[in-house]
Amino acid sequence: MATHYLGNHIGASCKLTHLKKKDRSYFLSEWNDVFRKVRGDSRRRLKLLAKTLKISTYALNNLDAWLLKKRLVAILTLGNLSESNAWNKLVKLTRHKHTLLSMSAFHSLIKIDPNGSMLELGHLIIDRQDWPIFSMIKLLSEESPLTSCEKLKSIAHHYSDEQLVHILQYFEQLKCFGTSNIIHRILNESHNDSLICRALAALNDPTAIHFAFEFIDHEKWYVRVQAVNAIGRLGTAKEVPYLVARLSDPEWWVRYRAARAIVKMPFVDTNELKKLYEYVTDKYAIDMLNHVVAEKDTR
């Protein structure tokens, strides 16, 4: 029924003015499903239909429903409607112990007001360790990457090393700028290998490439991997010898990342690779270069 009504009324004047009580839950689920699939003017018409049917009032009441499914659909609906009257109730739900319920409330708040919600509640993406980080990264990258970066930068100094690892992961995935001071401080002062790895992964300032050199001979192979990655990402032709040296590293993953970093550099063409083969004599280095070049050719 709902799909039939929606299909008829998205592209035409709305004639549906009332929903029977028994139809509301089903209609709401269908309305959200169609809303997810359409864009532009079709969404505007869906919102107009929802306003005519006073859907937001029904959804607001369902925020206190006993059934979890009803509450989740209500949260989703209010976010899709950008219903500001739901703000306080949704903020309260972000503190609920149920992971999906609290995360959904945060998602809807982001839809209602991306900047305001991040400024007021952005700390929750770190404090709520039960919220899957990659789900949050996807949400924030789509809805409010710039505001998210600014909020995370402003609160970073309040957190422990373990939580800073997550903040740096957000910096890396959201491609945050202006994070140099935080990253540099960590690389200068920290002795936490996991934190150092994340800081090297988030390093995006070519003028700070010297930090990567400081960890290129680190005793832990996974730290050396991130140092190699950073040099490959930020380096120029003059940094290639540092990567060539790592082709003989005792750890396979370091050799592999060094080879990939070299091959991916924009100035390394077929002629440059030939010169490199003439220069490299180590058996492991040659094997790894062969492996990565073959890998590249099959893509």
C-alpha positions in Angstrom: 0.0 0.0 0.0 2.7 2.5 1.0 4.8 1.9 -2.0 1.8 2.3 -4.2 0.9 5.7 -2.6 4.5 6.9 -2.7 5.0 5.8 -6.3 1.9 7.7 -7.3 2.6 10.9 -5.3 6.3 11.5 -5.6 5.9 12.9 -9.1 2.4 14.3 -8.7 0.3 16.4 -6.4 -0.4 14.6 -3.2 -4.0 13.4 -2.6 -3.3 11.3 0.4 -4.2 13.3 3.5 -4.7 10.7 6.2 -3.3 7.4 7.4 -5.2 4.8 9.4 -3.5 3.9 12.7 -3.0 0.3 11.6 -1.1 1.4 8.5 1.3 3.9 10.1 4.2 1.6 11.0 4.3 -0.1 7.7 3.9 3.2 5.8 6.8 4.7 7.8 9.1 1.8 6.9 8.2 2.1 3.2 8.6 5.9 3.3 12.1 5.6 4.6 13.0 2.9 2.1 11.9 5.1 -0.8 13.6 8.2 0.7 16.9 6.3 0.7 16.6 5.5 -3.0 15.6 8.9 -4.4 17.3 12.3 -4.5 16.5 16.0 -5.3 12.9 17.0 -5.9 11.6 13.5 -5.2 12.9 13.8 -1.6 11.3 17.2 -1.3 7.9 15.7 -2.4 8.4 12.9 0.1 8.9 15.4 2.9 5.8 17.3 1.8 3.8 14.1 1.9 5.2 13.4 5.4 4.2 16.9 6.5 0.6 16.4 5.2 0.3 13.1 7.0 1.8 14.5 10.2 4.4 11.7 10.2 6.8 13.6 12.4 4.3 13.7 15.3 3.8 9.9 15.0 7.6 9.4 14.8 8.2 11.6 17.9 5.8 9.6 19.9 7.5 6.3 18.8 10.8 7.4 20.2 9.4 6.1 23.5 7.9 2.9 22.0 8.5 -0.4 23.7 9.5 -2.2 20.5 13.1 -1.5 19.4 12.2 -1.6 15.7 9.6 1.1 16.2 12.1 3.3 17.9 14.8 2.8 15.2 12.3 3.6 12.4 11.2 6.7 14.3 14.8 7.8 14.7 15.5 7.3 11.0 12.4 9.1 10.0 13.1 12.2 12.1 16.6 12.4 10.7 15.3 12.1 7.1 12.8 14.8 7.9 15.5 17.0 9.5 13.0 17.4 12.4 14.6 19.9 14.8 11.8 19.3 17.4 13.3 15.9 18.0 16.7 17.3 19.0 16.5 17.0 22.8 15.1 13.5 22.7 17.6 12.3 20.2 20.5 13.8 22.2 19.2 11.8 25.2 19.2 8.6 23.1 22.8 9.0 22.1 23.6 8.1 25.7 21.5 5.0 25.6 23.4 1.8 26.4 22.1 0.1 23.3 24.7 0.5 20.6 22.5 0.6 17.5 19.9 2.9 19.2 22.5 5.4 20.3 24.4 5.4 17.1 21.2 5.8 15.0 20.2 8.8 17.2 23.6 10.4 16.5 23.3 9.7 12.8 19.9 11.5 12.7 21.3 14.4 14.6 24.0 14.7 12.0 21.3 14.8 9.3 19.4 17.5 11.2 22.3 19.8 11.9 25.8 18.4 10.9 27.8 21.3 12.5 25.7 21.7 15.6 25.7 18.0 16.4 29.4 17.6 16.0 30.2 20.6 18.1 27.9 19.4 20.9 28.3 15.7 20.7 31.4 15.0 18.6 33.2 13.7 21.7 30.9 10.7 21.6 32.6 9.2 18.6 35.6 8.7 20.8 33.8 8.1 24.2 31.4 5.6 22.8 33.9 2.8 22.1 31.0 0.4 21.2 30.3 2.5 18.1 32.1 0.8 15.1 34.8 3.2 14.0 34.5 2.4 10.2 30.7 3.0 10.4 31.3 6.4 12.0 34.0 7.3 9.5 31.6 6.5 6.6 28.9 8.7 8.2 31.2 11.6 9.0 32.9 11.6 5.6 29.5 11.8 3.9 27.8 14.4 6.2 30.3 16.6 8.0 34.0 15.8 7.4 35.3 19.4 8.0 33.4 20.0 11.2 34.4 16.5 12.4 38.0 17.3 11.9 37.8 20.6 13.7 36.0 19.0 16.7 38.5 16.1 16.9 41.5 18.5 16.8 40.0 20.6 19.6 39.5 17.6 21.9 42.5 15.5 21.1 44.6 16.7 24.1 42.0 15.4 26.5 42.5 11.7 25.6 44.7 8.8 26.5 47.1 7.1 24.1 44.6 4.3 23.4 41.9 6.9 22.5 44.3 9.0 20.5 44.9 6.0 18.3 41.2 6.2 17.3 41.4 10.0 16.8 44.4 9.6 14.5 42.5 7.0 12.5 39.7 9.6 12.0 42.4 12.1 10.9 43.7 9.7 8.4 40.4 8.5 6.9 38.7 11.9 6.9 41.9 13.5 5.4 42.0 16.2 8.1 44.2 19.2 7.5 45.9 21.3 10.2 46.7 18.2 12.4 50.5 18.7 12.2 51.0 20.0 15.7 49.2 17.0 17.3 50.9 14.5 15.1 54.4 16.1 15.5 54.0 16.1 19.3 53.1 12.4 19.3 56.1 11.5 17.1 58.4 13.6 19.2 57.3 12.4 22.6 55.4 9.1 22.5 56.9 5.6 23.2 53.7 3.8 22.3 54.3 1.8 19.2 50.6 1.7 18.2 50.2 5.4 18.6 53.4 6.1 16.6 52.1 3.8 13.8 48.8 5.8 13.6 50.6 9.1 13.7 52.8 8.1 10.8 49.7 6.9 8.9 48.0 10.2 9.5 51.1 12.3 8.6 50.2 14.4 5.5 52.7 17.2 5.6 55.7 16.8 3.2 57.8 19.2 5.2 57.6 16.8 8.2 58.9 13.8 6.3 61.9 13.7 8.5 59.7 12.1 11.2 59.4 9.0 8.9 63.2 8.8 8.5 63.5 8.7 12.3 61.4 5.5 12.4 62.7 3.8 9.3 65.1 1.6 11.4 62.7 1.0 14.3 63.0 -2.3 16.0 59.4 -3.1 15.4 58.6 -4.1 11.8 55.1 -2.7 11.8 56.5 0.7 12.7 59.0 0.4 9.9 56.1 -0.4 7.5 54.3 2.9 8.4 57.5 4.8 8.1 58.0 3.4 4.6 54.4 4.2 3.7 54.8 7.8 4.8 58.0 8.2 2.8 56.2 6.8 -0.3 53.3 9.0 0.2 55.1 12.3 0.9 58.5 11.7 -0.7 60.2 12.9 -3.9 62.9 11.4 -6.1 65.6 12.1 -3.5 63.8 9.9 -1.0 63.9 6.8 -3.3 67.2 5.5 -1.9 65.7 5.2 1.6 63.0 3.0 0.1 65.5 1.0 -1.9 67.4 0.3 1.3 64.2 -1.2 2.9 63.9 -3.7 0.0 66.4 -5.7 1.9 64.6 -5.5 5.2 64.4 -8.8 7.1 60.6 -8.5 7.3 58.6 -9.4 4.2 55.9 -6.7 4.8 58.5 -4.0 5.0 60.1 -5.1 1.7 56.6 -5.3 0.1 55.5 -1.9 1.2 58.9 -0.4 0.2 58.5 -1.9 -3.3 54.9 -0.7 -3.6 55.9 2.8 -2.5 58.6 3.0 -5.2 56.4 1.6 -8.0 53.5 3.9 -7.1 55.6 7.1 -7.1 54.4 9.2 -10.1 57.9 9.9 -11.5 58.9 6.2 -11.4 58.2 4.9 -15.0 59.5 1.9 -16.9 62.9 3.6 -17.6 63.3 4.4 -13.9 62.5 0.9 -12.9 65.2 -0.5 -15.4 67.8 1.8 -13.7 66.7 0.6 -10.3 67.2 -3.1 -11.4 70.7 -2.2 -12.4 71.4 -0.6 -9.1 69.8 -3.3 -6.8 71.8 -6.5 -6.2 70.2 -8.0 -3.1 68.3 -11.2 -4.0 65.4 -10.4 -1.7 65.1 -6.9 -3.1 65.0 -8.1 -6.7 62.4 -10.8 -5.8 60.2 -8.2 -4.2 60.5 -5.7 -7.0 59.6 -8.5 -9.5 56.6 -9.4 -7.3 55.2 -5.9 -7.1 55.8 -5.0 -10.8 54.0 -8.2 -11.8 51.2 -7.3 -9.4 50.9 -3.9 -10.9 50.8 -5.3 -14.4 47.8 -7.5 -13.6 45.7 -4.7 -12.3 
